Amino acid sequence: MKLVIINGPNLNLLGKREPEIYGGTTFEAYFGALKQRFPRVELEYFQSNIEGEIIDKIQEVGFDCDGIVLNAAAYTHTSVGIGDAIKAIEAPVVEVHISNTHKREEFRHVSYISPVAKGVILGFGLQGYDLAIISFMHL
Ligand code: CA2
């Protein structure tokens, strides 16, 4: 099984800024441990701060993998383009957020991803990515 994790803007700062909200672990360190926990899953990781690059990546892998784990970060709440890209591909997308966006500002309660996602996982910290991978497994 091949899964692609796509992270959106500013998630490259994980573990480096605002640890009280997003934790103290860098995504690279977490991703290394994640690959060890799921040795039979082929995992790819992509991060971009640029909306068009995220859309390009969704289109590139969307016909070629078994699923996408997407944290579109701030673009979640604004991007019709990312929502349209998800609609256009074959691979199912699981939306992940590290924080519980419903406990935060109202603008974070809106998601252009949720209506086109297979499911949504939020508020479990980085563990949400583990849960998203498990959701693709036929147990
Ligand atoms: O909780 C999440 O995963 C979010 O997608 C994170 C986004 C935020 O805009 C969404 O509403 C919820 C922000 C990512 C910013 O990441 C940072 C990490 C460390 C330091 C600063 C920002």
Backbone and ligand atoms as CSV (ligand in chain L), in Angstrom:
chain,resi,resn,atom,element,x,y,z
A,1,MET,N,N,0.842,-1.198,0.000
A,1,MET,CA,C,0.000,0.000,0.000
A,1,MET,C,C,0.875,1.244,0.000
A,2,LYS,N,N,0.542,2.153,-0.881
A,2,LYS,CA,C,1.318,3.405,-0.959
A,2,LYS,C,C,0.447,4.587,-0.516
A,3,LEU,N,N,0.902,5.302,0.506
A,3,LEU,CA,C,0.197,6.485,1.008
A,3,LEU,C,C,1.116,7.693,0.938
A,4,VAL,N,N,0.524,8.839,0.624
A,4,VAL,CA,C,1.309,10.071,0.544
A,4,VAL,C,C,0.776,11.064,1.584
A,5,ILE,N,N,1.681,11.560,2.425
A,5,ILE,CA,C,1.328,12.585,3.407
A,5,ILE,C,C,1.683,13.941,2.819
A,6,ILE,N,N,0.689,14.820,2.779
A,6,ILE,CA,C,0.929,16.170,2.257
A,6,ILE,C,C,0.624,17.184,3.365
A,7,ASN,N,N,1.591,18.001,3.691
A,7,ASN,CA,C,1.412,19.056,4.681
A,7,ASN,C,C,1.483,20.419,4.016
A,8,GLY,N,N,0.614,21.318,4.487
A,8,GLY,CA,C,0.540,22.657,3.921
A,8,GLY,C,C,1.377,23.678,4.662
A,9,PRO,N,N,1.039,24.953,4.479
A,9,PRO,CA,C,1.901,26.054,4.885
A,9,PRO,C,C,2.217,26.105,6.372
A,10,ASN,N,N,3.473,26.397,6.636
A,10,ASN,CA,C,4.034,26.611,7.983
A,10,ASN,C,C,4.250,25.329,8.773
A,11,LEU,N,N,3.801,24.198,8.253
A,11,LEU,CA,C,4.011,22.954,9.010
A,11,LEU,C,C,5.481,22.543,8.995
A,12,ASN,N,N,6.293,23.202,8.153
A,12,ASN,CA,C,7.745,23.015,8.224
A,12,ASN,C,C,8.316,23.618,9.509
A,13,LEU,N,N,7.499,24.403,10.240
A,13,LEU,CA,C,7.969,25.008,11.498
A,13,LEU,C,C,7.663,24.143,12.710
A,14,LEU,N,N,7.013,23.004,12.488
A,14,LEU,CA,C,6.675,22.113,13.613
A,14,LEU,C,C,7.916,21.792,14.426
A,15,GLY,N,N,7.756,21.853,15.756
A,15,GLY,CA,C,8.876,21.534,16.639
A,15,GLY,C,C,9.848,22.691,16.806
A,16,LYS,N,N,9.641,23.745,16.032
A,16,LYS,CA,C,10.579,24.879,16.091
A,16,LYS,C,C,9.918,26.128,16.657
A,17,ARG,N,N,8.588,26.274,16.476
A,17,ARG,CA,C,7.840,27.437,16.962
A,17,ARG,C,C,6.522,26.960,17.569
A,18,GLU,N,N,5.945,27.733,18.480
A,18,GLU,CA,C,4.637,27.488,19.103
A,18,GLU,C,C,4.436,26.046,19.589
A,19,PRO,N,N,5.383,25.520,20.393
A,19,PRO,CA,C,5.244,24.129,20.850
A,19,PRO,C,C,4.012,23.906,21.731
A,20,GLU,N,N,3.495,25.007,22.362
A,20,GLU,CA,C,2.317,24.855,23.227
A,20,GLU,C,C,1.084,24.455,22.408
A,21,ILE,N,N,1.034,24.821,21.137
A,21,ILE,CA,C,-0.112,24.422,20.288
A,21,ILE,C,C,0.231,23.171,19.485
A,22,TYR,N,N,1.432,23.151,18.877
A,22,TYR,CA,C,1.717,22.124,17.870
A,22,TYR,C,C,2.734,21.074,18.320
A,23,GLY,N,N,3.215,21.172,19.589
A,23,GLY,CA,C,4.150,20.168,20.095
A,23,GLY,C,C,5.604,20.501,19.772
A,24,GLY,N,N,6.503,19.711,20.321
A,24,GLY,CA,C,7.927,20.007,20.220
A,24,GLY,C,C,8.690,19.111,19.258
A,25,THR,N,N,7.973,18.309,18.474
A,25,THR,CA,C,8.633,17.358,17.570
A,25,THR,C,C,8.624,17.902,16.140
A,26,THR,N,N,9.734,17.810,15.451
A,26,THR,CA,C,9.732,18.200,14.022
A,26,THR,C,C,9.025,17.107,13.222
A,27,PHE,N,N,8.455,17.494,12.072
A,27,PHE,CA,C,7.743,16.479,11.287
A,27,PHE,C,C,8.723,15.449,10.741
A,28,GLU,N,N,9.928,15.883,10.437
A,28,GLU,CA,C,10.924,14.945,9.894
A,28,GLU,C,C,11.210,13.837,10.907
A,29,ALA,N,N,11.361,14.225,12.211
A,29,ALA,CA,C,11.635,13.220,13.262
A,29,ALA,C,C,10.421,12.297,13.403
A,30,TYR,N,N,9.233,12.902,13.407
A,30,TYR,CA,C,8.006,12.104,13.539
A,30,TYR,C,C,7.867,11.147,12.344
A,31,PHE,N,N,8.170,11.655,11.145
A,31,PHE,CA,C,8.005,10.838,9.938
A,31,PHE,C,C,8.937,9.630,9.961
A,32,GLY,N,N,10.147,9.820,10.487
A,32,GLY,CA,C,11.094,8.699,10.609
A,32,GLY,C,C,10.521,7.602,11.494
A,33,ALA,N,N,9.935,8.019,12.635
A,33,ALA,CA,C,9.346,7.046,13.565
A,33,ALA,C,C,8.104,6.395,12.945
A,34,LEU,N,N,7.343,7.188,12.206
A,34,LEU,CA,C,6.122,6.680,11.555
A,34,LEU,C,C,6.462,5.552,10.571
A,35,LYS,N,N,7.513,5.763,9.790
A,35,LYS,CA,C,7.916,4.735,8.812
A,35,LYS,C,C,8.308,3.444,9.522
A,36,GLN,N,N,8.914,3.595,10.718
A,36,GLN,CA,C,9.297,2.381,11.471
A,36,GLN,C,C,8.068,1.665,12.020
A,37,ARG,N,N,7.038,2.445,12.390
A,37,ARG,CA,C,5.817,1.816,12.928
A,37,ARG,C,C,5.010,1.109,11.849
A,38,PHE,N,N,5.140,1.578,10.593
A,38,PHE,CA,C,4.368,0.985,9.498
A,38,PHE,C,C,5.315,0.525,8.385
A,39,PRO,N,N,6.162,-0.488,8.682
A,39,PRO,CA,C,7.194,-0.865,7.704
A,39,PRO,C,C,6.623,-1.428,6.406
A,40,ARG,N,N,5.366,-1.895,6.456
A,40,ARG,CA,C,4.810,-2.493,5.228
A,40,ARG,C,C,4.034,-1.497,4.377
A,41,VAL,N,N,3.961,-0.261,4.855
A,41,VAL,CA,C,3.291,0.788,4.074
A,41,VAL,C,C,4.372,1.641,3.413
A,42,GLU,N,N,4.208,1.839,2.113
A,42,GLU,CA,C,5.143,2.733,1.412
A,42,GLU,C,C,4.667,4.165,1.672
A,43,LEU,N,N,5.484,4.929,2.404
A,43,LEU,CA,C,5.073,6.278,2.810
A,43,LEU,C,C,5.938,7.328,2.130
A,44,GLU,N,N,5.262,8.331,1.563
A,44,GLU,CA,C,5.987,9.473,0.992
A,44,GLU,C,C,5.526,10.718,1.739
A,45,TYR,N,N,6.445,11.664,1.909
A,45,TYR,CA,C,6.090,12.909,2.601
A,45,TYR,C,C,6.420,14.105,1.731
A,46,PHE,N,N,5.471,15.031,1.642
A,46,PHE,CA,C,5.649,16.259,0.861
A,46,PHE,C,C,5.106,17.429,1.664
A,47,GLN,N,N,5.868,18.511,1.720
A,47,GLN,CA,C,5.371,19.730,2.383
A,47,GLN,C,C,5.601,20.914,1.469
A,48,SER,N,N,4.609,21.821,1.411
A,48,SER,CA,C,4.825,23.052,0.665
A,48,SER,C,C,4.056,24.187,1.321
A,49,ASN,N,N,4.620,25.378,1.191
A,49,ASN,CA,C,3.937,26.587,1.659
A,49,ASN,C,C,3.129,27.231,0.540
A,50,ILE,N,N,3.123,26.582,-0.645
A,50,ILE,CA,C,2.540,27.203,-1.842
A,50,ILE,C,C,1.319,26.402,-2.305
A,51,GLU,N,N,0.181,27.074,-2.385
A,51,GLU,CA,C,-1.085,26.409,-2.705
A,51,GLU,C,C,-1.002,25.620,-4.024
A,52,GLY,N,N,-0.459,26.261,-5.078
A,52,GLY,CA,C,-0.386,25.601,-6.385
A,52,GLY,C,C,0.488,24.351,-6.346
A,53,GLU,N,N,1.536,24.369,-5.530
A,53,GLU,CA,C,2.394,23.171,-5.434
A,53,GLU,C,C,1.647,22.018,-4.753
A,54,ILE,N,N,0.787,22.363,-3.805
A,54,ILE,CA,C,-0.005,21.319,-3.133
A,54,ILE,C,C,-0.998,20.725,-4.130
A,55,ILE,N,N,-1.616,21.588,-4.940
A,55,ILE,CA,C,-2.555,21.107,-5.973
A,55,ILE,C,C,-1.807,20.228,-6.986
A,56,ASP,N,N,-0.631,20.678,-7.422
A,56,ASP,CA,C,0.176,19.871,-8.365
A,56,ASP,C,C,0.476,18.491,-7.767
A,57,LYS,N,N,0.832,18.462,-6.472
A,57,LYS,CA,C,1.185,17.175,-5.833
A,57,LYS,C,C,-0.044,16.264,-5.746
A,58,ILE,N,N,-1.194,16.847,-5.400
A,58,ILE,CA,C,-2.428,16.049,-5.323
A,58,ILE,C,C,-2.719,15.431,-6.696
A,59,GLN,N,N,-2.568,16.247,-7.757
A,59,GLN,CA,C,-2.809,15.721,-9.118
A,59,GLN,C,C,-1.773,14.658,-9.499
A,60,GLU,N,N,-0.517,14.889,-9.105
A,60,GLU,CA,C,0.583,13.967,-9.471
A,60,GLU,C,C,0.392,12.583,-8.849
A,61,VAL,N,N,0.028,12.544,-7.564
A,61,VAL,CA,C,-0.037,11.245,-6.880
A,61,VAL,C,C,-1.456,10.680,-6.823
A,62,GLY,N,N,-2.433,11.505,-7.191
A,62,GLY,CA,C,-3.843,11.160,-6.965
A,62,GLY,C,C,-4.380,9.998,-7.788
A,63,PHE,N,N,-3.591,9.566,-8.814
A,63,PHE,CA,C,-4.022,8.412,-9.623
A,63,PHE,C,C,-3.051,7.252,-9.453
A,64,ASP,N,N,-2.127,7.412,-8.511
A,64,ASP,CA,C,-0.962,6.536,-8.456
A,64,ASP,C,C,-0.688,6.020,-7.048
A,65,CYS,N,N,-1.572,6.328,-6.090
A,65,CYS,CA,C,-1.354,5.848,-4.727
A,65,CYS,C,C,-2.687,5.377,-4.162
A,66,ASP,N,N,-2.621,4.732,-3.000
A,66,ASP,CA,C,-3.843,4.177,-2.403
A,66,ASP,C,C,-4.567,5.181,-1.512
A,67,GLY,N,N,-3.883,6.256,-1.173
A,67,GLY,CA,C,-4.543,7.260,-0.352
A,67,GLY,C,C,-3.623,8.418,-0.049
A,68,ILE,N,N,-4.241,9.534,0.299
A,68,ILE,CA,C,-3.497,10.739,0.667
A,68,ILE,C,C,-3.935,11.147,2.065
A,69,VAL,N,N,-2.951,11.458,2.911
A,69,VAL,CA,C,-3.209,12.021,4.237
A,69,VAL,C,C,-2.858,13.495,4.120
A,70,LEU,N,N,-3.858,14.355,4.246
A,70,LEU,CA,C,-3.654,15.771,3.930
A,70,LEU,C,C,-3.928,16.671,5.131
A,71,ASN,N,N,-2.907,17.421,5.523
A,71,ASN,CA,C,-3.101,18.540,6.441
A,71,ASN,C,C,-2.807,19.790,5.624
A,72,ALA,N,N,-3.860,20.396,5.103
A,72,ALA,CA,C,-3.674,21.564,4.232
A,72,ALA,C,C,-3.432,22.837,5.042
A,73,ALA,N,N,-3.341,22.686,6.371
A,73,ALA,CA,C,-3.065,23.816,7.281
A,73,ALA,C,C,-4.017,24.979,6.973
A,74,ALA,N,N,-3.508,26.202,6.869
A,74,ALA,CA,C,-4.406,27.360,6.706
A,74,ALA,C,C,-5.219,27.293,5.411
A,75,TYR,N,N,-4.699,26.615,4.375
A,75,TYR,CA,C,-5.451,26.512,3.112
A,75,TYR,C,C,-6.738,25.702,3.272
A,76,THR,N,N,-6.799,24.904,4.342
A,76,THR,CA,C,-8.030,24.162,4.652
A,76,THR,C,C,-9.236,25.090,4.649
A,77,HIS,N,N,-9.013,26.289,5.207
A,77,HIS,CA,C,-10.127,27.195,5.473
A,77,HIS,C,C,-10.382,28.168,4.325
A,78,THR,N,N,-9.588,28.074,3.260
A,78,THR,CA,C,-9.705,29.073,2.177
A,78,THR,C,C,-9.709,28.477,0.770
A,79,SER,N,N,-9.188,27.257,0.589
A,79,SER,CA,C,-8.810,26.844,-0.767
A,79,SER,C,C,-9.866,26.026,-1.505
A,80,VAL,N,N,-10.624,26.727,-2.356
A,80,VAL,CA,C,-11.532,26.042,-3.272
A,80,VAL,C,C,-10.710,25.172,-4.226
A,81,GLY,N,N,-9.517,25.652,-4.602
A,81,GLY,CA,C,-8.660,24.925,-5.553
A,81,GLY,C,C,-8.218,23.567,-5.028
A,82,ILE,N,N,-7.864,23.479,-3.751
A,82,ILE,CA,C,-7.445,22.181,-3.198
A,82,ILE,C,C,-8.664,21.259,-3.109
A,83,GLY,N,N,-9.808,21.811,-2.719
A,83,GLY,CA,C,-11.044,21.008,-2.691
A,83,GLY,C,C,-11.368,20.457,-4.074
A,84,ASP,N,N,-11.256,21.300,-5.104
A,84,ASP,CA,C,-11.534,20.855,-6.482
A,84,ASP,C,C,-10.549,19.770,-6.921
A,85,ALA,N,N,-9.274,19.912,-6.532
A,85,ALA,CA,C,-8.258,18.913,-6.909
A,85,ALA,C,C,-8.606,17.558,-6.289
A,86,ILE,N,N,-9.031,17.574,-5.037
A,86,ILE,CA,C,-9.380,16.309,-4.359
A,86,ILE,C,C,-10.558,15.650,-5.061
A,87,LYS,N,N,-11.521,16.488,-5.479
A,87,LYS,CA,C,-12.692,15.956,-6.195
A,87,LYS,C,C,-12.292,15.298,-7.508
A,88,ALA,N,N,-11.221,15.811,-8.130
A,88,ALA,CA,C,-10.839,15.376,-9.483
A,88,ALA,C,C,-10.014,14.093,-9.499
A,89,ILE,N,N,-9.469,13.673,-8.358
A,89,ILE,CA,C,-8.570,12.508,-8.346
A,89,ILE,C,C,-9.300,11.241,-7.920
A,90,GLU,N,N,-8.585,10.114,-8.010
A,90,GLU,CA,C,-9.192,8.823,-7.640
A,90,GLU,C,C,-8.895,8.440,-6.193
A,91,ALA,N,N,-7.702,8.796,-5.713
A,91,ALA,CA,C,-7.275,8.340,-4.384
A,91,ALA,C,C,-8.118,9.003,-3.293
A,92,PRO,N,N,-8.539,8.224,-2.282
A,92,PRO,CA,C,-9.251,8.821,-1.149
A,92,PRO,C,C,-8.320,9.681,-0.293
A,93,VAL,N,N,-8.867,10.750,0.239
A,93,VAL,CA,C,-8.081,11.684,1.047
A,93,VAL,C,C,-8.621,11.699,2.476
A,94,VAL,N,N,-7.731,11.504,3.447
A,94,VAL,CA,C,-8.104,11.674,4.850
A,94,VAL,C,C,-7.507,13.001,5.328
A,95,GLU,N,N,-8.391,13.858,5.833
A,95,GLU,CA,C,-7.988,15.179,6.324
A,95,GLU,C,C,-7.524,15.057,7.778
A,96,VAL,N,N,-6.356,15.612,8.060
A,96,VAL,CA,C,-5.816,15.560,9.432
A,96,VAL,C,C,-5.511,16.979,9.900
A,97,HIS,N,N,-5.826,17.258,11.164
A,97,HIS,CA,C,-5.342,18.468,11.822
A,97,HIS,C,C,-4.769,18.099,13.176
A,98,ILE,N,N,-3.652,18.709,13.483
A,98,ILE,CA,C,-2.965,18.440,14.750
A,98,ILE,C,C,-3.802,18.968,15.921
A,99,SER,N,N,-4.309,20.190,15.756
A,99,SER,CA,C,-5.129,20.801,16.811
A,99,SER,C,C,-6.603,20.511,16.534
A,100,ASN,N,N,-7.426,20.682,17.576
A,100,ASN,CA,C,-8.882,20.582,17.389
A,100,ASN,C,C,-9.353,21.943,16.895
A,101,THR,N,N,-9.522,22.056,15.600
A,101,THR,CA,C,-9.831,23.350,14.978
A,101,THR,C,C,-11.186,23.897,15.462
A,102,HIS,N,N,-12.056,23.015,15.944
A,102,HIS,CA,C,-13.368,23.475,16.428
A,102,HIS,C,C,-13.290,24.139,17.794
A,103,LYS,N,N,-12.162,23.975,18.483
A,103,LYS,CA,C,-11.947,24.649,19.775
A,103,LYS,C,C,-11.283,26.002,19.566
A,104,ARG,N,N,-10.973,26.327,18.339
A,104,ARG,CA,C,-10.183,27.527,18.051
A,104,ARG,C,C,-11.059,28.592,17.375
A,105,GLU,N,N,-10.459,29.585,16.727
A,105,GLU,CA,C,-11.219,30.689,16.133
A,105,GLU,C,C,-12.254,30.165,15.123
A,106,GLU,N,N,-13.321,30.969,14.936
A,106,GLU,CA,C,-14.414,30.511,14.054
A,106,GLU,C,C,-13.976,30.267,12.627
A,107,PHE,N,N,-13.010,31.069,12.133
A,107,PHE,CA,C,-12.605,30.871,10.741
A,107,PHE,C,C,-11.981,29.492,10.533
A,108,ARG,N,N,-11.522,28.862,11.639
A,108,ARG,CA,C,-10.943,27.511,11.504
A,108,ARG,C,C,-12.014,26.416,11.538
A,109,HIS,N,N,-13.266,26.813,11.750
A,109,HIS,CA,C,-14.344,25.809,11.776
A,109,HIS,C,C,-14.793,25.445,10.366
A,110,VAL,N,N,-14.393,26.274,9.400
A,110,VAL,CA,C,-14.754,26.035,7.999
A,110,VAL,C,C,-13.654,25.208,7.336
A,111,SER,N,N,-14.058,24.176,6.571
A,111,SER,CA,C,-13.074,23.401,5.811
A,111,SER,C,C,-13.577,23.152,4.395
A,112,TYR,N,N,-12.734,23.496,3.419
A,112,TYR,CA,C,-13.044,23.176,2.013
A,112,TYR,C,C,-12.613,21.747,1.674
A,113,ILE,N,N,-11.970,21.074,2.643
A,113,ILE,CA,C,-11.487,19.713,2.417
A,113,ILE,C,C,-12.521,18.690,2.904
A,114,SER,N,N,-13.118,18.963,4.084
A,114,SER,CA,C,-14.005,17.964,4.714
A,114,SER,C,C,-15.096,17.435,3.789
A,115,PRO,N,N,-15.779,18.303,2.995
A,115,PRO,CA,C,-16.870,17.770,2.163
A,115,PRO,C,C,-16.410,16.787,1.074
A,116,VAL,N,N,-15.114,16.813,0.751
A,116,VAL,CA,C,-14.616,15.921,-0.308
A,116,VAL,C,C,-13.645,14.866,0.256
A,117,ALA,N,N,-13.501,14.840,1.584
A,117,ALA,CA,C,-12.586,13.874,2.220
A,117,ALA,C,C,-13.323,12.578,2.551
A,118,LYS,N,N,-12.523,11.505,2.643
A,118,LYS,CA,C,-13.087,10.221,3.095
A,118,LYS,C,C,-13.463,10.332,4.576
A,119,GLY,N,N,-12.629,11.013,5.335
A,119,GLY,CA,C,-12.874,11.216,6.754
A,119,GLY,C,C,-11.960,12.295,7.288
A,120,VAL,N,N,-12.206,12.678,8.528
A,120,VAL,CA,C,-11.477,13.789,9.135
A,120,VAL,C,C,-10.993,13.370,10.525
A,121,ILE,N,N,-9.719,13.680,10.822
A,121,ILE,CA,C,-9.154,13.375,12.146
A,121,ILE,C,C,-8.561,14.670,12.677
A,122,LEU,N,N,-9.022,15.115,13.850
A,122,LEU,CA,C,-8.447,16.358,14.367
A,122,LEU,C,C,-8.351,16.357,15.884
A,123,GLY,N,N,-7.319,17.057,16.361
A,123,GLY,CA,C,-7.192,17.274,17.792
A,123,GLY,C,C,-6.362,16.241,18.530
A,124,PHE,N,N,-5.753,15.309,17.822
A,124,PHE,CA,C,-4.962,14.254,18.474
A,124,PHE,C,C,-3.463,14.474,18.334
A,125,GLY,N,N,-3.055,15.700,18.025
A,125,GLY,CA,C,-1.628,15.957,17.851
A,125,GLY,C,C,-1.096,15.192,16.643
A,126,LEU,N,N,0.203,14.929,16.649
A,126,LEU,CA,C,0.799,14.211,15.511
A,126,LEU,C,C,0.254,12.799,15.390
A,127,GLN,N,N,-0.266,12.254,16.489
A,127,GLN,CA,C,-0.826,10.891,16.442
A,127,GLN,C,C,-1.938,10.777,15.391
A,128,GLY,N,N,-2.539,11.919,15.043
A,128,GLY,CA,C,-3.580,11.920,14.009
A,128,GLY,C,C,-3.108,11.313,12.691
A,129,TYR,N,N,-1.811,11.498,12.374
A,129,TYR,CA,C,-1.285,10.918,11.129
A,129,TYR,C,C,-1.225,9.390,11.236
A,130,ASP,N,N,-0.854,8.875,12.436
A,130,ASP,CA,C,-0.895,7.417,12.660
A,130,ASP,C,C,-2.329,6.898,12.445
A,131,LEU,N,N,-3.291,7.627,13.042
A,131,LEU,CA,C,-4.690,7.183,12.942
A,131,LEU,C,C,-5.162,7.201,11.492
A,132,ALA,N,N,-4.707,8.205,10.739
A,132,ALA,CA,C,-5.096,8.284,9.327
A,132,ALA,C,C,-4.553,7.077,8.554
A,133,ILE,N,N,-3.310,6.693,8.826
A,133,ILE,CA,C,-2.723,5.528,8.133
A,133,ILE,C,C,-3.512,4.269,8.492
A,134,ILE,N,N,-3.799,4.111,9.784
A,134,ILE,CA,C,-4.560,2.930,10.224
A,134,ILE,C,C,-5.920,2.892,9.527
A,135,SER,N,N,-6.503,4.071,9.283
A,135,SER,CA,C,-7.834,4.107,8.646
A,135,SER,C,C,-7.817,3.525,7.235
A,136,PHE,N,N,-6.632,3.477,6.609
A,136,PHE,CA,C,-6.542,2.909,5.255
A,136,PHE,C,C,-6.314,1.397,5.283
A,137,MET,N,N,-6.075,0.843,6.492
A,137,MET,CA,C,-5.751,-0.598,6.577
A,137,MET,C,C,-7.015,-1.414,6.667
A,138,HIS,N,N,-7.005,-2.557,6.033
A,138,HIS,CA,C,-8.146,-3.481,6.144
A,138,HIS,C,C,-7.843,-4.401,7.306
A,139,LEU,N,N,-8.385,-4.084,8.480
A,139,LEU,CA,C,-8.018,-4.846,9.687
A,139,LEU,C,C,-8.854,-6.118,9.806
L,1,CA2,O1,O,-4.092,21.951,13.580
L,1,CA2,C1,C,-3.633,21.860,12.429
L,1,CA2,O2,O,-3.028,20.876,12.015
L,1,CA2,C2,C,-3.787,23.056,11.467
L,1,CA2,O3,O,-3.982,22.529,10.160
L,1,CA2,C3,C,-2.494,23.830,11.560
L,1,CA2,C4,C,-2.524,25.121,10.739
L,1,CA2,C5,C,-3.753,25.954,11.064
L,1,CA2,O4,O,-3.817,27.077,10.197
L,1,CA2,C6,C,-5.030,25.135,10.924
L,1,CA2,O5,O,-6.124,25.965,11.296
L,1,CA2,C7,C,-4.987,23.924,11.810
L,1,CA2,C8,C,-1.292,25.980,11.026
L,1,CA2,C9,C,0.000,25.269,10.818
L,1,CA2,C10,C,1.083,26.149,11.358
L,1,CA2,O6,O,2.056,25.317,11.906
L,1,CA2,C11,C,2.968,25.862,12.737
L,1,CA2,C12,C,3.786,24.964,13.390
L,1,CA2,C13,C,4.705,25.450,14.269
L,1,CA2,C14,C,4.826,26.811,14.479
L,1,CA2,C15,C,4.016,27.684,13.815
L,1,CA2,C16,C,3.076,27.210,12.922
